[in-house]
Amino acid sequence: MSAKKFAILIIPEGSHKVRRFSVKRGALQTVAGLVLVLLLAAGGVLVDYTRTSLDRNELQNLRTQNRTQETELRKLSASLESLREEMVVLAQNDAKVRVMAQLSRPKSDVLAGIGGAPETDATTDFASVQKQIDQIVQAIDLRRESQEEIQAFLSDQRSLLASKPKGWPSRGWMTSGFGMRRSPFTGKPKMHEGLDIAASIGTPVYTTADGIVSQSGSVAGYGKLVVIDHGYGYKTYYGHNSKLNVKVGQKVRRGDRIASVGNSGSSTGAHLHYEVRLNGVPLNPRKYL
């Protein structure tokens, strides 16, 4: 049978009298229950406090990150606006060059949407910023394609200019022009398809444009002849030479020496016979001097 009371002895140090207390079992259980409740309550408060502190710290970190992201987004938005303005200037310059070069507009023109203010606030709308980025990337790709087309066109124009005959092929004086004349051999009217430039034998003969030597040798009537294919349909003929300095297939540039003035072939004196042909049709070389 369990005890109904418990004795509590208090033994002080020294010779003091020992004290004895009697505590009922029910009271002791009540006190123990209260202590347990207090401990549990204290533990719950501690756990709740700890959790609240962690949540507070996490919230503060999130707020800090949010402010940082907003700052970065504002910077990105400002950079995008600056880039949009530059793209507008680039598009305008590109359009001017294409007009000057008589080129058609690009296949697609996305620049119509570049340069205006965004409909939404880019600092609070990531989707809006991403849309602007996509537009600018597309515009950059378009400008790159356009610039490549313009560059190819200008390169072709430079090649055309280098291939188009220009200047005198030799020093001297013109003794016969382009057109109908009386043949010095038969006395009958005959078409003269080039210019005759009188000069001393051995005077250098120069090519008047870049090209490739397509013929170098003796030809009836022309004597020692050099023919240069300049591309784009242009060819030049240099006849009656005394010496040839180039071979078939050789690349030449405007101003290269290709022969020496002579009196070979059907000729009445030392001179250079010079022709310019376009797609096989003789042209007046005076236009290209």
GIDAQUI-V822452 format. One record per residue. SS is DSSP state (H for helix, E for strand, L for the rest). PSI is psi in whole degrees, -180 to 180 (* if undefined). Layout:
((SS & PSI) (SS & PSI))
This chain:
((L & 125) (L & 150) (L & 146) (L & -21) (E & 156) (E & 141) (E & 133) (E & 118) (E & 134) (E & 110) (L & 105) (L & 166) (L & 157) (L & -149) (L & 18) (L & 159) (L & 136) (L & 133) (E & 145) (E & 131) (E & 146) (E & 129) (E & 130) (E & 150) (H & -40) (H & -42) (H & -41) (H & -39) (H & -38) (H & -45) (H & -43) (H & -39) (H & -41) (H & -42) (H & -42) (H & -42) (H & -43) (H & -41) (H & -43) (H & -41) (H & -43) (H & -40) (H & -42) (H & -42) (H & -41) (H & -44) (H & -44) (H & -39) (H & -44) (H & -45) (H & -41) (H & -41) (H & -43) (H & -44) (H & -40) (H & -43) (H & -41) (H & -40) (H & -41) (H & -41) (H & -41) (H & -40) (H & -41) (H & -45) (H & -39) (H & -43) (H & -40) (H & -44) (H & -39) (H & -41) (H & -46) (H & -37) (H & -38) (H & -42) (H & -43) (H & -41) (H & -41) (H & -41) (H & -39) (H & -42) (H & -41) (H & -42) (H & -38) (H & -43) (H & -42) (H & -37) (H & -35) (H & -46) (H & -43) (H & -42) (H & -40) (H & -45) (H & -39) (H & -43) (H & -40) (H & -44) (H & -41) (H & -35) (H & -45) (H & -37) (L & -1) (L & 43) (L & 150) (L & 167) (L & 158) (L & 162) (L & -42) (L & 141) (L & 96) (H & -2) (H & -8) (H & -27) (H & 7) (L & 135) (L & -18) (L & 165) (L & 141) (L & 150) (L & -26) (L & 164) (L & 113) (L & -22) (L & -15) (L & -2) (L & 99) (H & -37) (H & -38) (H & -43) (H & -43) (H & -37) (H & -42) (H & -41) (H & -45) (H & -41) (H & -44) (H & -40) (H & -43) (H & -40) (H & -39) (H & -43) (H & -40) (H & -44) (H & -38) (H & -44) (H & -41) (H & -43) (H & -38) (H & -40) (H & -43) (H & -43) (H & -42) (H & -40) (H & -47) (H & -38) (H & -41) (H & -37) (H & -40) (H & -41) (H & -40) (H & -44) (H & -40) (H & -25) (H & -10) (L & 124) (L & 138) (L & 131) (L & 173) (L & 136) (L & -16) (L & 156) (L & 135) (L & -161) (E & 145) (E & 127) (E & -16) (E & 133) (L & -174) (L & 137) (E & -170) (E & 138) (E & 170) (E & 125) (L & 130) (L & -9) (L & -38) (L & -18) (L & 0) (L & 154) (E & 137) (E & 145) (E & 126) (E & 112) (L & 15) (L & -158) (E & 146) (E & 123) (E & 110) (E & 138) (L & 165) (L & 149) (L & 133) (L & -8) (L & 134) (E & 143) (E & 129) (E & 147) (L & 143) (L & 3) (L & 163) (L & 150) (E & -165) (E & 134) (E & 118) (E & -17) (E & 137) (E & 101) (E & -175) (E & 134) (E & 139) (L & 132) (L & -51) (L & -19) (E & -141) (E & 113) (E & 142) (E & 128) (E & 130) (E & 128) (E & 117) (E & -2) (E & 173) (L & 21) (L & -6) (E & 137) (E & 146) (E & 145) (E & 136) (E & 106) (E & 170) (E & 27) (E & 160) (E & -23) (E & 142) (E & 133) (L & 2) (L & 162) (L & 159) (L & 134) (L & -9) (L & 136) (E & 138) (E & 157) (L & 156) (L & 129) (L & -8) (L & 142) (E & 128) (E & -19) (E & -176) (E & 141) (E & 141) (E & -158) (L & 33) (L & 161) (L & -157) (L & 90) (L & 147) (L & 0) (L & 171) (L & 120) (E & 170) (E & 128) (E & 121) (E & 127) (E & 150) (E & 125) (E & 143) (E & 115) (L & 38) (L & -6) (E & 123) (E & 136) (E & 161) (L & 113) (H & -17) (H & -33) (H & -16) (H & 5) (L & *))
